[in-house]
Every structure is written in C-alpha cells, then in structure tokens.
Amino acid sequence: MPDYEPDKQELASRDVVSRRMKEHMLKGKGVQSPYGEHLWMDLRHLGKEHLTTKLREVVDICMYFIGVNPITELIPVRPTQHYSMGGIRVNKDGHAYNLEGLFALGEVACWDMHGFNRLGGNSLAETVVGGMVVGKKVAEYTKKATLIADKTLAEQFAKKEQDKMAKMLNNANGENVYKLRDEISAILIKDVHIFRTEEGLTRATEGLLDIIKRTKNIKVHSKAPGMNPELSSALRIEGMAKQAYIIAKGALDRTESRGAHSREDYPKRDDDKWLNRTLARWPEPDGEPVFTYEPVGLLDLPPGYRGYGDDLRVDMKISIEKYNKKMIIDSKVSLTDYERLVNAEDEEKDSFLKAHVNSIRKHVDQLSDKNYQDLYDIESPDFVLMFIPIEPAFAVAVTEDNSIYNKAFEKNIVIVTPSTLLATLRTIDSMWNNEKQQRNAIEIARQAGALYDKFEGLVNDLTGVGKKIDAAN
C-alpha cells in the first residue's frame, strides 16, 4: 500500500484498498491457488503477544476458517463483497417510501448514513444511533396504529408459496439451485467486480436476466421433512438473482465512478450529472425493474476531494442554492374507481363516483400525514403537488365535492392536472427567482451600506487630518 497510497497506506478506505489490491494482481503480482488468485498479508512482524491480545479476532478467523496461523504464516487475502451500501429506501424516521407501516434499519436500509462508500465505524453509529432514533418513531407509530385482523392476504400468499414449494419438490426436470447460485457468483466476480466496464456490465445483465427466468423452474433433490436447506436456498434464489441484476443494471446506467463503483470507461466522478441516488422498484414479478433517481439532499458545500485515491471528478455546474431547490410532485393517486365509474352501468355509477372521491380524499390525507415535503430532506415549498393525470377524473370529483381542492390546500397539498401543472411549476419558478432577486437586492444594499460606512469613516478621518494641519499652521 505505501507504493499506491503513500499517505494513508493500509488505512485508506475499503474501496481504495480493494482497487489497489486488484490493480496489483492485474499487474501479474498475485498468487495463484486452487481457490483463485490472491495476495499475501504478513502480520508476523507484530509478534505473538500483540496478535493474541490486540488482534485476537483476526487470529481466530485465520485459525478456524482457513487453518492458517498468522503468528508464523502468511495470510491469503483478496477483495470481496463486505457490506451492502443500498437497501430499502426510508425517510429520516426509518419509514419506508410508499409502504405504510414498514420500518427498516441497519444494513437492510438506506438511511442516508452512507454514500457510495461506507466509512469504518458508520455501521456502529447506524445501529446504535439509528436504533434509538428509529426505535422511538416505531413506538410512536404503534401508538396510533390499529391492528386489522384480516388474514385473507396472508392466506393467499401462504397458498402461493406452498404451491411453489410443491412444484420444486415434485419437479421431474428442473434447475439445480446450487448451480444457479454459483453462476450468479461467477457473473458478479467476472463482470461486476472491482473494475467495471460497459461491455462487462451488459454481459452481466443479460446473463442475470436469463438466470432469473430459470429460477422459475427449480428441482429440489432433497425430500427430507422439516428443515431443508436446499428448499430454503431454492426459495431465496430468485430474490438473490434479482438483487444481483439491480446492482449490475444500476452500475451499467451510472456512467461515472463514485466510491466503491469504479468504471474503467468512465473513471471520473461526475457531480454535474450523477449527484443523486439510484432507486429501483420491481412492480411486476415477471417483468423488469424500474429505475428512478432522487437528489442526495441538502448540500452545505460542493463535493470535494476525498483525501485519498485518485482525484478525478467533474464538478457541479449549478450553484448549491439551485441544486437545493426542488419540488415534490406526487402522481400515485389511484384512479381504479374512476375507471370503474367510466365503464359502469348507470345504476352503479353513484357508488363508484363516491369511491373515486373518497380515494382522492384518502390520498390527500396520506400525503399530509407523511409530511411529504420533508421526506427527501431538500429545500422545497411547504406544499406538495398532487398530480391527477386524467383531467375528467378531477373534474367529476370536484363536481361531486366542490370543497375537495380547498381542503387539500389547507393541508399543504395542491391538486394539479395536465392543464394546470405547467402553469403551477412556472409560478413556483418565478417565485424562486423573485426570492433570489430579493436576497440579491438585500445583499447589495447591505454591502452598499458597509461601503458607505467606510467612505464616511474615511471622510471623517481626512477632515480630522485637515483640521490638525490647519491647527499646526
């Protein structure tokens, strides 16, 4: 490491150390073994007493997992996956986006503790500090929540899983779950590893999509009753393949290098285009995921040099002030009842109309309860735009209840439609420009006042000097 990172050496961040190790092996300086190429780590110079007291856990891992005594032997090491820096997207309270009642914390969650690289010690802060913060929010939520004892959905899911297990156990010809798992591993190691390219990532996404399809036809060879590790692996393999695909596809689309994501064909960190988070949803189980992006939150300073590793980056081209200005537009209102209304017979229209209006009211209440404008931790007006994409859907709702717009506005929700959305956004943009102009005018006045005070002081000083000269004469 002194050759690659003379200042930080082995204390550089994990992603930098991993890249340097891989770089060293690519130069032909690795050690070949039946288990793959590796490097040697030498701790022998530390001595037995230091290793068995200060680094006791390292000694135990070496002894029990690979049968190496680090006191007298070299340790084989190579980069590997250590920590998932993504997870279920949650807000500052640990509440999952758009999943009422689901809280997540720790490695399974994206709680804004980490960026594209987890610093040492952050996981401890995430579990201890995050556990306290999110735990309190969970307790507050449970006090207001009610238990709805409707087991229909659970029974439907259980039946679906039972049918899936029966198919796996009785399948005459199917995929071997362990072979599929090894194929996923091989693809990730070859094409989604330390250094990534468009060619490799494209190959990885194509291969993983094929594996996802093959997970639908698995044969479980072990028929043992009770705990069945092969069956457990078979139930998990589809989720593993989908998670791997999301990682590979997200890396393919992100044409930059950032933290642990290192593209050989895009070596620079691009703060102008890619200062955002990747969000992935998988709405249809047999389809493909949908990728969207969100801002990283409020910035106090533009991103700078990390202090180690290569300083290759494209700086932001917009100001911090402009980056922090965002507008929340929610477009998830359900129009299922409106569709039923349009297609219903005359005698059914009233019931579907009432259901449609109630659906809009309910969505307004949900947005208000979530305090949506604070969800992304960005500077935004104190209201959210609720977009209804079909103009007549809003028109019939207002005809049925002409107070629906005003009641939403009282809760800081502005309902917009295709005909009003653009005008509303232009109004907000004008408002922001006026606000900026006012701040600039105030700053100009402040600086002009300070300049005037300095001139006044200079004039007074010169007048005093003149009086003293006159007195001297």
C-alpha positions as CSV (number, residue, x, y, z in Angstrom):
1,M,0.0,0.0,0.0
2,P,2.8,2.5,0.6
3,D,3.5,2.3,-3.2
4,Y,-0.1,3.1,-4.1
5,E,-1.2,5.3,-1.2
6,P,1.9,6.8,0.5
7,D,-0.1,9.0,2.9
8,K,-2.9,6.7,4.1
9,Q,-1.3,3.4,3.2
10,E,-3.5,0.5,4.5
11,L,-5.7,3.0,6.4
12,A,-7.3,4.2,3.2
13,S,-10.9,3.4,2.7
14,R,-12.1,-0.1,1.9
15,D,-12.9,0.7,-1.8
16,V,-9.5,2.3,-2.4
17,V,-7.7,-0.7,-0.7
18,S,-9.8,-3.1,-2.8
19,R,-8.9,-1.3,-6.1
20,R,-5.2,-1.2,-5.2
21,M,-5.2,-5.0,-4.4
22,K,-7.0,-5.8,-7.7
23,E,-4.6,-3.4,-9.6
24,H,-1.6,-5.2,-8.0
25,M,-3.0,-8.6,-9.2
26,L,-3.7,-7.3,-12.7
27,K,0.0,-6.4,-12.9
28,G,0.8,-10.1,-12.6
29,K,1.9,-9.9,-8.9
30,G,-0.9,-12.1,-7.5
31,V,-0.6,-15.6,-6.1
32,Q,-2.3,-18.4,-8.0
33,S,-4.2,-21.0,-5.9
34,P,-6.9,-23.7,-6.4
35,Y,-9.3,-21.2,-4.8
36,G,-8.5,-18.3,-7.0
37,E,-5.8,-15.5,-7.2
38,H,-4.9,-13.7,-4.0
39,L,-2.2,-11.6,-2.3
40,W,-0.3,-12.3,0.9
41,M,-0.8,-10.3,4.1
42,D,2.1,-10.5,6.6
43,L,1.4,-10.0,10.3
44,R,4.3,-12.0,11.6
45,H,6.3,-8.9,12.4
46,L,3.8,-7.9,15.1
47,G,4.7,-10.8,17.3
48,K,2.7,-13.4,19.2
49,E,1.8,-11.3,22.2
50,H,0.4,-8.4,20.1
51,L,-1.6,-10.8,17.8
52,T,-3.1,-12.9,20.6
53,T,-4.1,-9.8,22.6
54,K,-4.8,-6.8,20.3
55,L,-5.8,-8.8,17.2
56,R,-7.3,-11.9,18.8
57,E,-10.3,-12.0,16.5
58,V,-8.0,-11.9,13.4
59,V,-6.1,-14.9,14.8
60,D,-9.3,-16.8,15.5
61,I,-10.6,-16.2,12.0
62,C,-7.4,-17.3,10.3
63,M,-7.1,-20.4,12.5
64,Y,-10.7,-21.6,12.4
65,F,-11.7,-20.6,8.9
66,I,-8.7,-21.3,6.7
67,G,-6.3,-23.2,9.0
68,V,-3.6,-20.5,8.9
69,N,-1.5,-19.4,11.9
70,P,-0.9,-15.7,11.3
71,I,1.8,-15.7,14.0
72,T,4.1,-17.9,11.8
73,E,2.4,-17.9,8.4
74,L,1.3,-15.6,5.6
75,I,-2.5,-14.9,5.2
76,P,-4.1,-15.2,1.8
77,V,-6.3,-12.2,1.1
78,R,-8.3,-10.8,-1.8
79,P,-11.2,-8.2,-2.3
80,T,-14.7,-9.4,-1.7
81,Q,-18.2,-8.1,-1.0
82,H,-18.3,-6.9,2.6
83,Y,-21.3,-4.6,3.0
84,S,-24.4,-3.6,1.1
85,M,-24.5,0.2,0.8
86,G,-28.0,0.2,-0.6
87,G,-31.2,-1.2,0.9
88,I,-34.9,-0.3,1.5
89,R,-35.2,3.4,0.9
90,V,-36.5,5.0,4.1
91,N,-37.0,8.6,5.3
92,K,-35.3,10.1,8.3
93,D,-37.7,8.3,10.6
94,G,-36.8,4.9,9.1
95,H,-40.2,4.6,7.5
96,A,-40.1,3.0,4.0
97,Y,-41.2,5.0,1.0
98,N,-44.8,4.2,0.0
99,L,-45.1,1.2,2.3
100,E,-47.2,2.2,5.2
101,G,-46.1,0.6,8.5
102,L,-42.8,-0.8,7.2
103,F,-39.7,0.4,9.1
104,A,-36.1,-0.6,8.2
105,L,-32.8,0.0,9.9
106,G,-29.2,-1.1,9.6
107,E,-27.6,-2.8,6.6
108,V,-31.0,-3.6,5.1
109,A,-32.0,0.1,4.9
110,C,-30.8,3.1,3.0
111,W,-31.0,5.7,5.8
112,D,-28.6,8.3,4.4
113,M,-25.7,7.3,6.8
114,H,-23.5,6.2,3.8
115,G,-22.8,7.3,0.3
116,F,-21.2,5.1,-2.3
117,N,-18.7,4.0,0.3
118,R,-19.2,3.0,3.9
119,L,-16.6,4.5,6.2
120,G,-15.3,2.5,9.1
121,G,-17.4,2.8,12.2
122,N,-20.5,4.1,10.4
123,S,-22.3,0.8,10.8
124,L,-22.0,1.0,14.6
125,A,-23.4,4.6,14.5
126,E,-26.2,3.4,12.2
127,T,-27.3,0.6,14.6
128,V,-26.8,2.4,17.9
129,V,-27.8,6.0,17.0
130,G,-30.2,4.9,14.2
131,G,-31.7,2.2,16.5
132,M,-32.5,4.9,19.1
133,V,-34.0,7.4,16.6
134,V,-36.0,4.9,14.5
135,G,-37.0,2.9,17.6
136,K,-38.7,5.9,19.1
137,K,-40.5,6.6,15.8
138,V,-41.7,2.9,15.6
139,A,-43.0,3.3,19.2
140,E,-44.9,6.5,18.2
141,Y,-46.3,4.9,15.1
142,T,-47.6,1.8,17.0
143,K,-49.5,4.0,19.5
144,K,-51.5,5.4,16.6
145,A,-51.8,2.2,14.5
146,T,-54.7,-0.2,14.7
147,L,-54.4,-4.0,14.2
148,I,-56.6,-5.2,11.3
149,A,-57.0,-8.9,11.8
150,D,-57.7,-9.8,8.1
151,K,-55.8,-12.9,7.3
152,T,-57.1,-13.2,3.7
153,L,-54.0,-11.7,2.1
154,A,-51.7,-13.8,4.3
155,E,-53.6,-17.0,3.4
156,Q,-53.3,-16.1,-0.3
157,F,-49.6,-15.6,0.0
158,A,-49.1,-18.8,2.0
159,K,-51.1,-20.8,-0.6
160,K,-48.9,-19.3,-3.4
161,E,-45.7,-20.2,-1.5
162,Q,-47.0,-23.7,-0.7
163,D,-47.7,-24.3,-4.4
164,K,-44.3,-23.0,-5.3
165,M,-42.6,-25.4,-2.8
166,A,-44.7,-28.4,-4.0
167,K,-43.6,-27.7,-7.6
168,M,-40.0,-27.6,-6.6
169,L,-40.2,-30.8,-4.6
170,N,-42.1,-32.7,-7.3
171,N,-40.4,-31.3,-10.4
172,A,-39.0,-34.1,-12.5
173,N,-36.7,-31.9,-14.5
174,G,-35.5,-28.6,-13.3
175,E,-32.6,-26.3,-12.4
176,N,-30.2,-27.1,-9.6
177,V,-30.3,-24.2,-7.1
178,Y,-26.6,-24.5,-6.1
179,K,-25.5,-24.4,-9.8
180,L,-27.6,-21.3,-10.3
181,R,-26.1,-19.7,-7.2
182,D,-22.6,-20.4,-8.5
183,E,-23.5,-18.9,-11.9
184,I,-24.6,-15.7,-10.2
185,S,-21.4,-15.6,-8.2
186,A,-19.3,-16.2,-11.3
187,I,-21.1,-13.4,-13.2
188,L,-20.6,-10.9,-10.4
189,I,-16.9,-11.8,-9.9
190,K,-16.2,-11.6,-13.6
191,D,-18.2,-8.6,-14.8
192,V,-19.5,-6.6,-11.7
193,H,-16.4,-6.7,-9.6
194,I,-13.8,-4.1,-8.5
195,F,-13.4,-2.6,-12.0
196,R,-16.4,-2.3,-14.3
197,T,-16.9,-1.6,-18.0
198,E,-20.0,-1.2,-20.3
199,E,-19.1,-4.4,-22.1
200,G,-18.9,-6.5,-18.9
201,L,-21.9,-5.0,-17.2
202,T,-24.0,-5.5,-20.3
203,R,-22.9,-9.1,-20.4
204,A,-23.7,-9.4,-16.7
205,T,-27.3,-8.0,-17.0
206,E,-28.1,-10.3,-19.9
207,G,-26.8,-13.3,-18.0
208,L,-28.6,-12.4,-14.8
209,L,-31.9,-11.9,-16.7
210,D,-31.6,-15.4,-18.1
211,I,-30.9,-16.8,-14.6
212,I,-34.0,-15.0,-13.2
213,K,-36.1,-16.8,-15.8
214,R,-34.5,-20.1,-14.9
215,T,-35.3,-19.7,-11.2
216,K,-38.9,-20.3,-12.1
217,N,-38.1,-24.0,-12.8
218,I,-36.1,-25.4,-9.9
219,K,-35.9,-29.0,-8.8
220,V,-35.2,-29.7,-5.2
221,H,-33.4,-33.0,-4.8
222,S,-33.6,-33.3,-1.0
223,K,-37.0,-34.5,0.1
224,A,-36.2,-34.5,3.8
225,P,-39.1,-33.4,6.0
226,G,-38.6,-30.5,8.4
227,M,-35.7,-28.2,7.9
228,N,-34.5,-28.4,4.3
229,P,-31.5,-26.2,3.4
230,E,-31.8,-26.9,-0.3
231,L,-35.5,-25.9,-0.3
232,S,-34.6,-22.7,1.7
233,S,-32.0,-21.8,-0.9
234,A,-34.5,-22.5,-3.7
235,L,-37.0,-20.1,-2.2
236,R,-34.3,-17.4,-1.9
237,I,-32.5,-17.8,-5.2
238,E,-34.9,-15.7,-7.3
239,G,-34.5,-12.8,-4.9
240,M,-30.7,-13.2,-5.0
241,A,-30.7,-13.1,-8.8
242,K,-33.0,-10.1,-8.9
243,Q,-30.8,-8.2,-6.4
244,A,-27.7,-9.0,-8.4
245,Y,-29.4,-7.8,-11.6
246,I,-30.4,-4.5,-9.9
247,I,-26.7,-4.0,-8.8
248,A,-25.4,-4.7,-12.3
249,K,-28.1,-2.7,-14.2
250,G,-27.7,0.3,-11.8
251,A,-23.9,0.2,-12.3
252,L,-24.4,0.0,-16.1
253,D,-26.6,3.0,-16.3
254,R,-24.4,5.1,-14.0
255,T,-21.7,6.4,-16.3
256,E,-19.2,7.6,-13.8
257,S,-17.0,6.3,-10.9
258,R,-18.1,7.0,-7.3
259,G,-16.9,5.4,-4.1
260,A,-16.9,1.6,-4.5
261,H,-18.4,1.9,-8.0
262,S,-15.4,2.1,-10.3
263,R,-15.9,2.3,-14.1
264,E,-12.8,1.9,-16.3
265,D,-14.6,3.5,-19.2
266,Y,-15.9,6.4,-17.0
267,P,-13.1,7.0,-14.4
268,K,-14.3,10.4,-13.3
269,R,-16.8,11.1,-10.5
270,D,-19.4,13.2,-12.3
271,D,-21.1,15.6,-9.8
272,D,-22.7,17.5,-12.6
273,K,-24.8,14.6,-13.9
274,W,-24.8,11.9,-11.2
275,L,-25.1,13.6,-7.8
276,N,-28.1,11.5,-7.0
277,R,-29.3,8.2,-5.6
278,T,-30.4,5.2,-7.7
279,L,-33.9,3.9,-6.7
280,A,-35.2,0.6,-8.1
281,R,-38.7,-0.9,-7.9
282,W,-39.8,-4.2,-9.3
283,P,-43.6,-3.6,-9.8
284,E,-44.3,-6.8,-11.9
285,P,-42.7,-10.0,-10.6
286,D,-42.2,-11.4,-14.1
287,G,-41.1,-8.1,-15.6
288,E,-38.0,-5.9,-15.2
289,P,-37.2,-3.3,-12.5
290,V,-38.0,0.4,-12.9
291,F,-35.1,2.7,-12.1
292,T,-35.5,6.3,-11.0
293,Y,-33.2,8.8,-9.3
294,E,-33.5,11.3,-6.4
295,P,-31.3,14.1,-5.1
296,V,-28.9,13.4,-2.3
297,G,-30.4,16.0,-0.1
298,L,-29.4,19.5,1.1
299,L,-25.8,20.4,0.4
300,D,-23.8,22.8,2.5
301,L,-20.7,22.6,0.3
302,P,-20.0,21.2,-3.1
303,P,-18.4,17.7,-3.0
304,G,-14.6,17.8,-2.9
305,Y,-11.6,15.6,-3.0
306,R,-11.8,12.7,-0.6
307,G,-8.2,13.0,0.6
308,Y,-7.1,9.7,-0.9
309,G,-7.4,7.8,-4.1
310,D,-7.4,9.5,-7.5
311,D,-8.8,13.0,-7.7
312,L,-10.7,12.5,-11.0
313,R,-14.0,14.4,-11.0
314,V,-16.4,16.6,-12.9
315,D,-17.6,19.5,-10.7
316,M,-21.1,20.7,-10.3
317,K,-22.1,23.3,-12.9
318,I,-25.0,24.7,-11.0
319,S,-24.8,26.5,-7.7
320,I,-25.5,24.9,-4.3
321,E,-28.6,27.1,-4.0
322,K,-30.1,26.0,-7.3
323,Y,-29.3,22.3,-6.5
324,N,-31.1,22.5,-3.2
325,K,-34.2,23.9,-4.8
326,K,-36.6,21.0,-5.5
327,M,-40.3,20.5,-6.0
328,I,-42.2,17.3,-4.9
329,I,-44.8,16.1,-7.4
330,D,-46.8,13.1,-6.3
331,S,-48.5,11.1,-9.0
332,K,-49.5,7.9,-7.2
333,V,-53.2,8.7,-6.7
334,S,-55.3,5.6,-7.6
335,L,-57.8,6.0,-10.4
336,T,-59.1,2.5,-10.2
337,D,-62.6,3.6,-9.1
338,Y,-62.7,6.3,-11.8
339,E,-62.0,3.6,-14.4
340,R,-64.9,1.6,-12.9
341,L,-67.1,4.6,-13.0
342,V,-66.4,5.2,-16.7
343,N,-67.2,1.6,-17.6
344,A,-70.1,1.1,-15.1
345,E,-73.8,0.8,-15.8
346,D,-76.0,3.7,-14.8
347,E,-77.2,2.1,-11.6
348,E,-73.6,1.5,-10.4
349,K,-72.2,4.9,-11.2
350,D,-73.1,6.6,-7.9
351,S,-71.3,4.1,-5.8
352,F,-68.1,4.2,-8.0
353,L,-68.2,8.0,-8.0
354,K,-68.3,8.1,-4.2
355,A,-65.5,5.6,-4.1
356,H,-63.4,7.7,-6.5
357,V,-63.9,10.9,-4.4
358,N,-63.0,9.0,-1.2
359,S,-59.9,7.7,-2.9
360,I,-58.7,11.2,-3.7
361,R,-59.6,12.4,-0.1
362,K,-57.7,9.4,1.3
363,H,-54.6,10.1,-0.8
364,V,-54.6,13.8,0.3
365,D,-54.7,12.7,3.9
366,Q,-51.9,10.2,3.4
367,L,-49.7,12.9,1.8
368,S,-50.5,15.3,4.6
369,D,-49.7,12.7,7.3
370,K,-46.4,11.8,5.7
371,N,-45.2,15.5,5.6
372,Y,-44.0,14.6,2.1
373,Q,-42.1,17.9,1.6
374,D,-39.6,16.8,4.3
375,L,-39.2,13.3,3.1
376,Y,-36.2,13.9,0.8
377,D,-34.6,16.4,3.1
378,I,-34.5,19.1,0.4
379,E,-35.3,22.8,0.3
380,S,-38.8,23.0,-1.1
381,P,-42.0,25.0,-0.7
382,D,-44.2,23.9,2.2
383,F,-46.6,22.1,-0.1
384,V,-46.7,19.1,-2.4
385,L,-48.2,19.0,-5.9
386,M,-50.6,16.1,-6.2
387,F,-50.9,15.3,-9.9
388,I,-54.1,13.7,-11.3
389,P,-53.1,12.6,-14.9
390,I,-56.6,12.4,-16.3
391,E,-58.4,15.8,-16.4
392,P,-62.0,14.4,-16.2
393,A,-61.1,12.3,-13.2
394,F,-60.5,15.5,-11.2
395,A,-63.5,17.3,-12.9
396,V,-66.0,14.7,-11.8
397,A,-64.6,14.7,-8.3
398,V,-64.9,18.5,-7.9
399,T,-68.4,18.3,-9.3
400,E,-69.3,15.8,-6.6
401,D,-67.5,17.6,-3.8
402,N,-66.5,21.2,-4.7
403,S,-64.6,21.6,-1.4
404,I,-62.0,18.9,-2.2
405,Y,-59.5,21.3,-3.7
406,N,-59.7,23.8,-0.8
407,K,-59.5,21.1,1.8
408,A,-56.4,19.7,0.2
409,F,-54.8,23.2,0.0
410,E,-55.5,23.6,3.8
411,K,-53.3,20.5,4.3
412,N,-50.5,22.0,2.1
413,I,-51.5,19.8,-0.9
414,V,-52.1,21.4,-4.3
415,I,-54.0,19.3,-6.7
416,V,-52.9,19.8,-10.3
417,T,-53.9,18.2,-13.7
418,P,-52.3,18.2,-17.1
419,S,-53.8,21.6,-17.9
420,T,-52.5,23.3,-14.7
421,L,-49.3,21.5,-13.9
422,L,-47.0,23.5,-16.2
423,A,-48.5,26.9,-15.1
424,T,-48.1,25.9,-11.5
425,L,-44.5,25.0,-12.0
426,R,-43.8,28.2,-13.8
427,T,-45.4,30.1,-11.0
428,I,-43.1,28.3,-8.5
429,D,-40.0,29.0,-10.6
430,S,-41.0,32.7,-10.8
431,M,-41.5,32.7,-7.1
432,W,-38.0,31.3,-6.5
433,N,-36.5,33.8,-9.0
434,N,-38.2,36.7,-7.2
435,E,-36.9,35.3,-3.8
436,K,-33.4,35.2,-5.2
437,Q,-33.7,38.7,-6.6
438,Q,-34.9,40.0,-3.2
439,R,-32.0,38.3,-1.5
440,N,-29.6,39.8,-4.0
441,A,-31.1,43.2,-3.5
442,I,-30.8,42.9,0.2
443,E,-27.1,41.8,-0.1
444,I,-26.4,44.7,-2.5
445,A,-28.0,47.1,0.0
446,R,-26.0,45.6,2.9
447,Q,-22.7,45.8,1.0
448,A,-23.5,49.3,-0.2
449,G,-24.3,50.3,3.4
450,A,-21.0,48.9,4.6
451,L,-19.2,50.7,1.8
452,Y,-20.9,53.9,2.7
453,D,-19.9,53.5,6.3
454,K,-16.2,53.0,5.2
455,F,-16.3,56.1,3.0
456,E,-17.9,58.1,5.8
457,G,-15.2,57.0,8.1
458,L,-12.5,57.9,5.6
459,V,-14.1,61.3,5.0
460,N,-14.2,61.9,8.8
461,D,-10.5,60.8,9.1
462,L,-9.5,63.1,6.3
463,T,-11.4,66.0,7.8
464,G,-9.7,65.4,11.1
465,V,-6.3,65.4,9.4
466,G,-7.2,68.6,7.7
467,K,-8.1,70.3,10.9
468,K,-4.9,69.2,12.5
469,I,-2.9,70.6,9.6
470,D,-4.7,73.9,9.8
471,A,-4.0,74.0,13.6
472,A,-0.4,73.2,13.0
473,N,-0.1,76.1,10.5
